[in-house]
Amino acid sequence: MPDETSERIKTLLASIHTEAEQLLIANEVYEISSYGWADHDTPDPDHVGHAMFQVSPPFQPDWTALLNGGLVSYIPTIKDEALLRAGEDFIGTMISARRSIGMALCCSLLSDKSGISEDIEFWHEYSTALQWLDIASDRIREFFLMATFGQTPEQYSNKKYVAPFHDASKKATHDNRNVLTKLSEIAKQIRLHRQSRNSIVHEMATRTAQLSLAILHDQRQRGIQKGQTTPRPATGLGMAGAHNVTSAIEKMKSWYKHLVNASSLVFEFEYFTRPR
């Protein structure tokens, strides 16, 4: 019996994954590793930083020495370790964020427009996606701080999200300053996403109670207005409706794409300022 259950669940999850992937592609939310290339051999000028990071990351293991038991030609530094951790964490959190966005897109197709249901499954996946996007935003800033200033977020004095991108431009070359100007503008958008995240997640956590109260208030109104022949619509947060779900989807997509663009610029900046 357990084997039958596990096989059935495996089949169901595979089907859901396939559906989610189709919805993600339809919404132009692609895998983070797919950015950077116009084709198999040509870097995409719009996301060239991703191609640089994939082909020539800040640290590359000396596989020849490691696999053959020989002497390594380079001893990794603490900075190498920090860049490797932040970079890989960023990629990992973007993969997780995309998965949650895909599940939210699946749940959105079941959205109840009647006002009776609050589409709890959608909002759960939505809030999870926002949390992953928030972590990814921290990781790409952490990568930039170490690459540019050799500092961790705790060591860097200014805690404002956009500060390091502004500070770096003060001593940057003309070409690098252009990259940082674009990066600063995107960072402002990411900061706005982050500012709204806490209130959104809190709202999602209390939706069940708010829905119950909305139904109670609606029933109270119907009881008070007994003579009313036309049914009153549901009120309060019980009316999630298509508009709120659509707005939430656009927010997830926007934040994800801002991070794709920001990370490409961060990787490009790191590549050209890397000590040779």
C-alpha positions in Angstrom: 0.0 0.0 0.0 2.7 2.6 0.8 4.4 1.8 -2.5 1.2 2.4 -4.4 0.6 5.7 -2.5 4.1 6.9 -3.2 3.9 6.1 -6.9 0.5 7.8 -7.2 1.8 10.9 -5.4 4.9 10.9 -7.6 2.8 10.8 -10.7 0.5 13.6 -9.4 3.5 15.8 -8.5 5.1 15.2 -11.9 1.9 16.3 -13.6 1.7 19.4 -11.4 5.3 20.2 -12.1 4.7 20.0 -15.9 1.6 22.3 -15.7 3.5 24.8 -13.5 6.4 24.8 -15.9 4.1 25.6 -18.9 2.5 28.4 -16.9 5.9 29.9 -15.9 7.0 29.9 -19.5 3.7 31.4 -20.7 4.3 34.2 -18.1 8.0 34.6 -19.2 9.4 33.5 -15.8 12.4 31.4 -17.0 14.9 29.4 -15.1 17.7 31.6 -13.7 20.4 29.5 -15.5 18.7 30.1 -18.9 19.5 33.8 -18.9 22.6 35.1 -20.5 22.5 33.4 -23.9 21.0 34.3 -27.2 21.8 30.7 -28.4 24.2 27.9 -27.3 27.3 29.9 -28.2 26.3 33.6 -28.3 25.9 35.7 -25.1 22.7 37.7 -24.8 23.7 41.4 -24.6 20.7 42.1 -22.3 21.9 39.6 -19.7 25.6 39.2 -20.5 26.5 39.2 -16.8 24.8 35.8 -16.4 26.9 34.4 -19.2 30.0 35.8 -17.5 29.1 34.2 -14.2 28.3 30.8 -15.7 31.5 30.7 -17.8 33.9 32.5 -15.5 32.7 32.7 -11.9 34.7 34.4 -9.3 36.1 31.1 -8.1 36.7 28.0 -10.1 38.0 24.8 -8.5 41.3 23.4 -9.7 39.7 20.2 -10.8 42.8 18.7 -12.3 44.7 18.9 -9.0 41.7 17.9 -6.9 40.9 14.8 -9.0 44.5 13.7 -9.5 45.7 14.4 -6.0 48.2 17.0 -7.2 49.2 20.4 -5.8 46.7 23.1 -6.2 47.8 26.2 -8.1 45.7 28.7 -6.0 44.6 28.8 -2.4 41.1 30.2 -2.1 40.7 33.3 0.1 37.9 34.2 2.6 36.6 36.5 -0.1 36.4 33.7 -2.6 34.4 31.7 0.0 32.0 34.5 0.6 31.4 35.2 -3.1 30.9 31.5 -3.8 28.4 31.2 -0.9 26.4 34.3 -1.8 26.4 33.6 -5.5 25.2 30.0 -5.1 22.7 31.0 -2.4 21.3 33.5 -4.8 20.9 31.0 -7.6 19.3 28.5 -5.2 16.8 31.0 -3.8 15.8 32.1 -7.3 15.1 28.4 -8.2 12.9 28.1 -5.0 11.2 31.4 -5.8 10.4 30.3 -9.3 9.0 27.0 -8.1 6.6 28.8 -5.6 5.6 31.2 -8.4 4.7 28.2 -10.6 2.6 26.7 -7.8 0.9 30.0 -7.3 0.1 30.2 -11.0 -1.5 26.8 -10.8 -3.6 27.7 -7.8 -4.6 31.0 -9.5 -6.5 29.0 -12.1 -8.7 27.7 -9.4 -9.4 31.2 -8.0 -12.9 31.5 -6.7 -14.6 34.7 -8.0 -17.7 34.2 -5.8 -16.3 35.8 -2.7 -17.0 32.6 -0.7 -13.5 31.3 -0.7 -10.3 33.2 -0.1 -8.1 31.1 -2.4 -6.0 30.1 0.6 -3.7 27.8 -1.4 -2.8 30.6 -3.9 -2.0 33.1 -1.1 0.1 30.5 0.7 2.2 30.0 -2.4 2.3 33.7 -3.0 3.6 34.6 0.4 6.2 31.8 0.1 7.4 33.1 -3.2 7.7 36.6 -1.7 9.9 35.3 1.1 12.2 33.5 -1.3 12.4 36.6 -3.5 13.3 38.7 -0.4 16.1 36.3 0.5 17.4 36.4 -3.0 17.4 40.2 -2.8 19.6 39.9 0.3 22.0 37.5 -1.4 22.7 39.5 -4.5 23.4 42.6 -2.4 25.6 40.5 -0.2 27.5 39.3 -3.3 27.9 42.9 -4.5 29.2 44.1 -1.1 31.9 41.4 -0.9 32.9 41.8 -4.6 33.1 45.6 -4.4 34.1 46.5 -0.8 35.3 43.2 0.6 32.7 43.5 3.4 29.7 41.5 4.7 26.3 43.1 5.2 27.2 43.3 9.0 30.5 45.1 8.3 29.0 47.6 5.8 28.0 50.8 7.6 24.9 51.8 5.6 22.0 49.4 6.0 19.9 51.0 3.2 19.4 48.5 0.4 20.5 50.8 -2.4 23.4 52.4 -0.6 26.3 50.2 -1.8 25.3 50.6 -5.4 25.4 54.4 -5.0 28.6 54.3 -3.1 30.4 52.1 -5.6 29.7 54.6 -8.4 31.7 57.3 -6.7 35.0 55.7 -7.6 33.9 53.7 -10.7 35.2 54.1 -14.2 33.0 55.7 -16.8 31.9 52.3 -18.2 31.3 50.8 -14.8 29.4 53.8 -13.7 26.9 53.2 -16.5 26.3 49.7 -15.2 25.9 51.0 -11.6 23.5 53.6 -12.7 21.2 51.0 -14.2 21.7 48.8 -11.2 20.8 51.5 -8.8 17.5 52.1 -10.6 16.6 48.4 -10.4 17.7 48.3 -6.7 15.1 51.0 -6.0 12.4 48.8 -7.4 13.6 45.9 -5.4 13.6 48.0 -2.3 9.9 48.9 -2.9 9.1 45.2 -3.3 10.9 44.5 0.0 9.1 47.3 1.8 5.7 45.9 0.9 6.6 42.3 1.7 6.2 42.4 5.5 2.7 43.8 5.4 1.7 41.4 2.6 2.9 38.3 4.4 1.2 39.4 7.6 -2.0 39.9 5.7 -1.7 36.4 4.2 -1.2 34.9 7.6 -4.4 36.5 8.9 -6.7 36.0 5.9 -8.6 33.1 7.4 -9.7 35.1 10.4 -10.5 38.1 8.2 -12.6 36.1 5.8 -14.6 34.6 8.7 -15.2 38.1 10.1 -16.2 39.3 6.6 -18.8 36.5 6.3 -20.1 37.3 9.8 -20.5 41.0 9.0 -22.2 40.2 5.7 -24.7 37.9 7.5 -25.3 40.6 10.1 -26.1 43.1 7.3 -28.5 40.6 5.6 -30.2 40.1 8.9 -30.6 43.8 9.5 -32.0 44.5 6.1 -34.6 41.7 6.0 -36.8 43.6 3.6 -34.1 43.8 0.9 -35.1 41.6 -2.1 -31.8 41.9 -4.1 -29.0 39.8 -2.5 -26.1 41.9 -1.2 -22.6 41.1 -2.4 -20.1 39.8 0.1 -18.1 42.5 1.7 -14.6 43.0 3.2 -11.7 40.7 2.5 -14.1 37.9 1.5 -14.1 39.4 -2.0 -10.6 38.5 -3.1 -11.7 38.4 -6.7 -9.7 38.1 -9.9 -8.2 41.6 -9.6 -6.3 40.9 -6.4 -5.0 37.6 -7.6 -3.9 39.2 -10.9 -2.1 42.0 -9.1 -0.3 39.5 -6.9 0.9 37.5 -9.9 2.2 40.7 -11.5 4.1 41.5 -8.3 5.8 38.1 -8.2 6.8 38.3 -11.9 8.0 41.9 -11.6 10.2 41.1 -8.5 11.6 38.0 -10.1 12.5 39.8 -13.3 14.0 42.8 -11.4 16.3 40.3 -9.7 17.3 38.7 -13.0 18.3 42.0 -14.4 20.0 43.2 -11.2 22.0 40.1 -10.8 23.2 40.3 -14.4 24.5 43.8 -13.8 26.1 42.7 -10.5 27.8 39.8 -12.2 29.0 42.0 -15.0 30.4 44.6 -12.7 32.2 42.0 -10.6 33.7 40.4 -13.7 35.2 43.6 -15.0 36.4 44.8 -11.6 37.9 41.4 -10.6 41.6 41.5 -9.9 43.5 39.6 -12.7 
